[in-house]
């Protein structure tokens, strides 16, 4: 069989077909049918992933690019992506790979990928660019080998994997996840053909078990109002806490969406609204050298980590603590 094909880890049998249990779409696949994401197929009564090691993109990136601001700042992650997606976002910034099915052209085994990480002195791995859940089975093998080599493992995800997939990733060595929180229920239903509650559930699960950050791309005339995030923010405060880092990121026209780039003042209003509710760490993204790129002490307001273009300029933390007032910061170092 094709080396890019591997039996999927999670699926179940139903009358006349199979149910894929990789993501919350749970596609029903009859013989020879392919799922919504075009990376899972029923072949002879088994579901196979069609993108095992099918790498579309690879680069060594600052961890801040993911974005992770509270996870080993200043380090670098060897980052890979594959093909396709399980969402329908019309503004996708990586549509060149996320809107195309697997090509089965450039193969990298888990072992080869870790060798690349070590060759270029990466501090860890990151599965990103397109939706990493589609590389789920491959990720499991990568994470196990990475741990043996003292590398960390990260995901940058839309958060729509099933619970069993999320737990399996964590059990296999996932250290941190950044989950895209796109807006409220209406935004998810209209633009992503998906369920907000499933994403929120996974944020709750991951935040209790591994390092978790949230990113929200603020899209002109879609979710560029604080009112869309206000109830969500209150819920996060009540059910998760005030220390989860939240990135409010600027959109630029891409793929099928032609609305103008996000107004920075509107982004600042959203950030300030979230901060005023009680969040300790709220950041701006895609706006270099803005003050909200930096980490400030929630207790004394002194500058702790100054950032430029996806990089750390200066880190004043001392053993996770503010050097000015000794307040402990929620950060991995």
N, C-alpha and C positions, 0 to 999 in steps of 0.2 A: 504493500500500500504506500501511497505518497507519503514522504517523510514529514510533510506539513500536517498530516492528518493524525490525530490521536484520540482515542476514546475519551469522551467527556467524563468528568468525575461524578457529576450529579445529574441524574435524570430518572424518570420513573415511567413505567409502562401503563398505558391506558388502552381501552378497547380501540383497535384499529390504528394505534399510533403510540407516540412517546411524548412526554412532557419534558422540555428542557428546564432544568432547575438552576441555571447559571445566573440569570437575572430575573427581576420581578415581572417581566413580560410572560414568563413561563409558556413559551410558544408550544403549541401542539403540532407535532411533525409526523405526517404519514411517511411511508417509505419513499425515499429520495427527495423529500421536501427539505427546504432550508429555512432557518428561522429568520425573524425580523432583522437581526443584525448581520445576516449573511455569513456568519462564521460558525454556525452549528447546523449539522445535517444528519438526517436519519439514513444510515447506510446499513442495510441488511439487519434491521432490528436493533441497531445500536446508534446512539448519538455520538458523532465525532466532532471535535473542534477541527476547523479547516485552516487554522492559522498558528499551529504549534511552531514556534520559532520563526514565524514569518515577519521579519522586521522591516518596517518601512523607513524608520528614522532612528538615528543614534547620535548622541553628542554628550560631551561632558559639560554639565551645567552647574552653576552655583545653586546651592540649596534654596537660596532666596528667590530664584526664578520660578519655583514650583507653584505658588509661593509658600515656603515655610520660613517664618521669622523667629520661631521659638524652638527650633530643632537643629542643634549643632550648627549655629550660625558661622558663616565663613568657610564651610566645608563644600565639597563638590560631589555630585552624584552622577554616575554614568546612567544616562537616560535613554530608554528605548520606547518606541511605539510600534503598533502593527497597523491594521486596516479596519475600517468601518466603525460603526457605533450603534448603540441601542436607543439613542434619542434622535429627535427630529429637529433640533435647534436650527433655525434658518440663518443665524448669525455666526455660525461656527468659524472660529479663527484658524482651525486646522483642517478645513474642508478638503484639502488636496489628498488627505489620507482617510479622514473619517467618513467621507461620503462615497468611498469606493470599497468593493468587496476584496477579500484576500487575493493577492496576486501570485503568491507562491514562487517568488523569484529569489529573494535574498534570505537565506537560512542561517540562523545562529543558534547553536545548541546552548542549553544552560551553562554547560562547562566552558564553552568558548566565550560566552558573555562574561563570565567571572574572570576569565583570563584577560579579557580586554580591560575590565575594571582595574585589575592589578597592574597591568602594563602601563596604564595612564594615571596610576596612583589615585584612583577615585576613593572617596571615603565611604561610599555606599552606592546602592542601586536606586533607580526610580523608574517605575513603569508609568508612562504618561503619553503626551502628544494626542493620541486618540483615547477612547475609553479602555483603561487597563484591564477591566473585568473580562474583556474578550481574550486576553492572554492569561487567563486565570490558571489553567493547568500548568503552563510553562512557568508562570510566576512561582508556583509552589516549589518546583525544582530549583529555580534560581535562588530563592530565599534560603533554602536549606544549605546550599553550597556557600552562599554569601556569609552565612553565620559562621561556618567553619573557618572562613578567612577574615573574620572580625569586621565585616562590612555591615552597615545598616541597610534596611530595606524600606522603601516608601512607595506609596500609590498616590496619584492625583486623579480623582475619580468623580463621576457624577453621582456616585453613591447608590446606584440602583441594583446592586447585587443582592441575591437572596441572603437570608441570615446564615444559612449553612456555608455559603461561599465566604462570607465575611469572617466567620469564626475559623474556617479552614485556613484562610490567609494569615490570620493572627497566630494560629497554632503553628504554622509553618515558618514564622519568622518576620511577619510584617511588623515594623516598628512604628511607622507613622503614616497617617493618611490625611490628605487634604480633600475635603468634599465640597463640591460646587453646590451652593444653595442659591438657586436661580430666582427665587421669589416665592409668592404665595401659591395657593392651590390653583387659582385661575391661570397664572403664568405657566405652571407645569402642564395643565390640561390643554391650553390653547397652543403653546409653542413646542412642547416636548412630548406630547402624547403620553404622559406618565403621571404618577401619583406622588404628590408632595410628601404624604405621610410615610411612604416607604423610605424615602431619602432621609427624612427627619429621624425615623427609627434607627437607621444605620449610624447617623451622627451620635445618637444617644448611646448605642452599643459601643462604638469605637472609642468614644470619649472616656468611657469607664475602663477600657482595657489597654489602649495604646495612645500615643500622642496624636492629637487631632486638631486640625485647623480648618476653618471655613473660608471659602472665597465666594463672593457674589459679584458677577459681572453686571455692572449697571448699564442697562441698554436704553437708549433714548426712546421715550414714548412706550416703553414696555414695563420697566420696573424702577424708573428713576424718581421715585417718591418715597420718603421715609414711611408714609402710611402703609405701604406694602410690606415693610419689614418690621413695623412696630410690634404687632401682635406676636410675630415669630420671635423677635428679640426677647420679649417678656417671657415667652414660653421657655426659651433657652436658659434665661436667667433662673427661672423657677426649677427647671428639670435637669439642667446640666451644670450651670454655674457661670460666674462672671469672669473666669480666667481663660476661656477658650479664645484663642486669637481669631479675629474676623477681618478678612481682607475685602475692601470695597474697591473694585477694579474697573478701570475705564475701558469702555467698548470703542472699537473703531469699525467702520463699515466693512463687512466681509460676506462672502458667499451670496446668499439671496437677499440680505438685509442691507438697505441703503440709507437708513436713518443716519443723521450726522453723529459724529463722535460725542460721547457723553460730556455734558456741561460740568466743569470741575466744581462750580459752586453748588450744583445739585448733589454731587458726590460728598462734598464737605458737609452739607446739611444732613445727609444720611448718616455719615460718620459721627457727627456731633450729636445727632438724635440718639444713636445707639450708645455712645459714650455717656450721655446724660441719664440714660436708664440705669447705668451702673457697670457697663462692661469696662474692663481694665485695659484691654489691648485691641484697639480697632485701627486698621491701617488703610492707606490708600495704595492702589496699584496702577501701574502704567502712567504714573505722573512722577517722573524722576525729580529727586531733590526736594520734594514737598515735605513739609514738617511731619505730616502723618505717615511718612515712610519710616520714621524713627520710633524707637521704643523709649518711653519715658517712665520714670518710677511712678506707680499709682499712688504712692504715699507722699513723696516730697516733690514730685513733678520734675526732677532733674533729668537731663538727657543721659540715657544709659547706652543705647546702641544707635549710632548714626549710620544711615544707609544712603548709597548713591544709586547708580543704575544696576539694580539686582546684585549689589555687593555691600559688604560691611566696610565702612570707612574707619570707624572706631568703636570698640567694644569696651566699656568701662566696668562691666560686671566683675565682681570678685566672688567666685564660688557661688554663682547664682544670686548673689545679693547686691543690692544697691550700695555703692561705696560711700554714699552721702548719709543714708539713714538706716542701713542694714536691713531694709525690707527685702524679703525673699521673693524673687521673680519666678513665675511658672515657666521654666525653660529647660531644655536639654542641652548640656554642654559637655 
